[in-house]
Amino acid sequence: MAKYGRVPVDETVRREKWQKWWKKVGQFRQPLQFQAKDIYKPHKSVELAEFIGTMMGDGGLSKYQACITLHHVDDRQYIDFVAKRINDLFRIKPSLYHIPEDSVYNIVVSRLEIVRYLHSLGLPIGNKVRQQFDIPEWIKKNKEFTIACVRGLVDTDGSIFVHSYKVKGKLYSYKKLSFCSRSQPLQYTVARILTDLGMRARISGYDVRLDSIADMKKYMTIVGSSNPKHLKRYAS
């Protein structure tokens, strides 16, 4: 430009050449952001099993992304935990997107290879409930993996709440646990796992429930929680 000044452009010729390039080359090129990049693929472990549970709870896979959606206030400390877990497992720093109008943070990894890898581990792509998803078999076959996966599930799609009642005018209250899922196979699997661990789990509608003080104590001792929100509610 400095040497020759403004280079004249024939817009008609330019458009014809672009259309010729598009028909022969351009339309067949995948956008750079969607080209597969290698990722670190961790071995099956307790940490990976718990992450699978987190993804099954508040996460999902699309064609090119893995995304976990958490409440921007209640789960703020857990968001940091999940982001670090992704970095530790896959050596990828996820992107965090705050959507205040929806009161959420989205934890996103835009990598085709992580979608393929997580799908190979048993996570569905697309609508999980429509596919009636369940805990993958490789997790079910290992007790430690199973406990970790349930921890991830309950930390995202579970809640600890106070049940109060009165007897002869005296108020009593204690903690209960509820895990909610619209996938029937997943409900039955979680209930069976908790039962096998010595708890009296029951299914009520879409919920798997633990109703007694003893069962809550067993759950927090055996399964536990990585979500500070649940730990605080149980301790309060």
C-alpha positions in Angstrom: 0.0 0.0 0.0 2.9 2.4 0.8 4.6 1.6 -2.4 1.7 1.5 -4.9 -1.0 3.4 -3.1 -4.6 2.0 -3.0 -5.0 -1.2 -5.1 -8.1 -1.0 -7.2 -10.6 -3.8 -6.6 -13.2 -5.0 -9.1 -16.0 -6.1 -6.8 -17.7 -8.3 -9.4 -14.5 -10.2 -10.2 -13.7 -10.5 -6.5 -17.1 -12.0 -5.7 -16.9 -14.4 -8.7 -13.5 -15.7 -7.5 -14.7 -16.0 -3.9 -17.7 -18.1 -5.1 -15.4 -20.3 -7.2 -13.2 -20.8 -4.1 -16.1 -21.5 -1.9 -17.6 -24.2 -4.2 -14.3 -26.0 -4.6 -12.6 -25.5 -1.2 -14.2 -23.3 1.4 -17.4 -25.2 2.1 -15.5 -28.3 2.8 -13.2 -26.7 5.4 -14.1 -27.1 9.0 -13.9 -23.9 11.1 -10.7 -23.7 13.1 -12.5 -23.7 16.4 -14.1 -27.0 15.5 -11.0 -28.8 14.3 -10.0 -31.7 16.6 -7.1 -30.9 18.9 -5.4 -33.6 21.0 -6.2 -33.7 24.7 -4.7 -35.6 27.6 -6.9 -38.6 28.2 -6.6 -39.7 31.9 -6.8 -43.2 33.1 -10.0 -44.4 34.8 -9.8 -43.2 38.4 -11.9 -42.1 41.4 -11.4 -38.5 40.3 -12.6 -39.2 36.7 -15.6 -41.2 38.0 -16.6 -38.3 40.2 -16.3 -35.9 37.2 -18.5 -38.3 35.2 -21.1 -38.0 38.0 -20.8 -34.2 37.9 -21.4 -34.2 34.1 -24.3 -36.6 34.4 -25.9 -34.2 37.0 -25.6 -30.6 35.8 -23.5 -31.2 32.7 -24.0 -32.2 29.1 -22.3 -32.9 25.8 -23.1 -31.2 22.5 -21.3 -31.9 19.2 -18.3 -29.8 20.0 -18.6 -28.8 23.7 -18.7 -30.2 27.2 -20.6 -27.8 29.5 -21.5 -27.8 33.2 -24.1 -25.3 34.5 -24.0 -24.3 38.2 -25.7 -21.6 40.3 -23.6 -18.5 40.4 -24.0 -18.0 44.2 -24.9 -21.2 45.9 -22.3 -23.2 43.9 -19.6 -20.6 43.6 -16.9 -22.5 45.5 -17.9 -25.7 43.8 -17.5 -24.0 40.4 -13.8 -23.5 41.3 -13.5 -27.1 42.4 -15.0 -28.4 39.1 -12.8 -26.1 37.0 -9.7 -27.3 38.8 -10.8 -30.9 38.4 -11.1 -30.4 34.6 -7.6 -28.9 34.5 -6.1 -31.7 36.6 -7.8 -34.4 34.6 -7.5 -33.2 31.0 -4.8 -30.5 31.3 -7.2 -28.0 29.8 -8.3 -24.7 31.5 -12.0 -24.4 31.0 -13.8 -21.2 30.1 -16.2 -19.7 32.7 -19.2 -17.7 31.4 -21.3 -15.8 33.9 -25.0 -15.4 32.9 -26.4 -13.2 35.7 -29.9 -13.1 34.2 -30.1 -16.8 34.6 -28.2 -16.9 37.9 -25.6 -19.4 36.6 -22.1 -19.9 35.5 -21.3 -22.2 32.5 -18.1 -24.1 32.7 -17.2 -24.9 29.1 -14.6 -26.9 27.3 -14.8 -26.4 23.5 -12.9 -29.4 22.2 -14.1 -32.1 19.9 -11.7 -34.6 21.3 -13.0 -34.2 24.9 -16.5 -34.8 23.6 -15.4 -37.9 21.9 -13.5 -39.1 24.9 -16.3 -38.5 27.4 -18.8 -40.1 25.0 -16.6 -43.2 24.8 -16.7 -43.3 28.6 -20.5 -43.5 28.6 -21.8 -40.0 28.6 -24.6 -39.3 26.0 -24.4 -36.5 23.5 -27.5 -34.4 23.4 -30.6 -34.8 25.6 -29.7 -37.1 28.5 -33.2 -37.7 29.8 -34.6 -38.5 26.4 -31.9 -41.2 26.1 -32.7 -42.4 29.7 -29.0 -42.4 30.6 -27.4 -44.4 33.4 -24.1 -44.7 35.2 -21.6 -46.4 32.8 -20.7 -50.0 33.4 -17.0 -49.4 34.0 -18.0 -47.3 37.0 -20.6 -49.9 38.3 -18.0 -52.6 38.3 -15.7 -50.7 40.8 -17.0 -49.9 44.3 -14.7 -46.8 44.7 -15.7 -45.5 41.3 -19.4 -46.0 42.1 -19.2 -44.1 45.3 -17.3 -41.2 43.6 -19.8 -41.1 40.8 -22.7 -40.9 43.2 -20.9 -38.1 45.0 -20.7 -36.1 41.7 -24.3 -36.8 41.0 -25.6 -35.7 44.4 -23.3 -32.7 44.5 -25.0 -31.4 41.4 -28.6 -32.8 41.2 -29.0 -33.5 44.9 -30.0 -31.4 47.9 -29.8 -31.6 51.7 -32.7 -30.1 53.4 -34.3 -29.8 56.9 -37.4 -31.8 57.7 -39.4 -30.3 60.6 -42.4 -31.7 62.5 -44.2 -31.3 65.8 -45.1 -33.9 68.4 -47.3 -32.8 71.3 -46.4 -29.2 70.6 -42.6 -29.9 70.5 -40.7 -29.1 67.3 -38.3 -31.7 65.9 -36.1 -31.3 62.9 -33.4 -33.3 61.1 -31.6 -33.4 57.8 -32.7 -35.4 54.7 -31.2 -36.0 51.3 -32.9 -35.9 47.9 -31.4 -36.8 44.5 -33.6 -35.8 41.6 -33.5 -37.3 38.1 -36.0 -37.9 35.3 -34.0 -40.8 34.0 -35.6 -43.9 35.5 -32.6 -46.2 35.0 -30.4 -43.7 36.8 -32.9 -43.4 39.7 -32.9 -47.2 40.2 -29.1 -47.4 40.0 -28.5 -44.7 42.5 -31.1 -46.2 44.9 -29.5 -49.6 44.6 -26.0 -48.3 45.2 -27.1 -46.5 48.4 -29.0 -49.6 49.5 -25.9 -51.8 48.9 -23.9 -49.3 51.0 -26.3 -50.0 53.9 -28.7 -47.1 53.6 -32.5 -47.3 53.2 -33.0 -45.4 50.0 -36.5 -45.0 48.6 -37.8 -43.6 45.3 -40.5 -41.0 45.4 -41.6 -39.6 42.1 -38.4 -38.3 40.4 -36.5 -38.4 43.7 -34.2 -40.9 45.5 -34.5 -40.1 49.2 -32.7 -40.7 52.4 -35.0 -39.9 55.3 -33.3 -40.9 58.5 -30.6 -39.4 60.7 -28.7 -42.7 60.6 -28.7 -42.9 56.8 -27.6 -39.3 56.5 -24.7 -40.0 58.7 -23.8 -43.1 56.7 -24.0 -41.1 53.5 -21.7 -38.3 54.7 -19.3 -40.8 56.1 -19.1 -43.2 53.1 -19.9 -41.0 50.1 -19.3 -37.5 51.4 -19.4 -34.3 49.3 -17.1 -32.1 47.4 -19.6 -29.3 47.3 -19.2 -26.8 50.2 -22.9 -25.9 49.8 -23.9 -29.4 50.9 -21.3 -29.6 53.6 -22.5 -26.3 55.2 -26.1 -27.4 55.0 -25.4 -30.7 56.7 -23.3 -29.1 59.4 -25.7 -26.3 60.2 
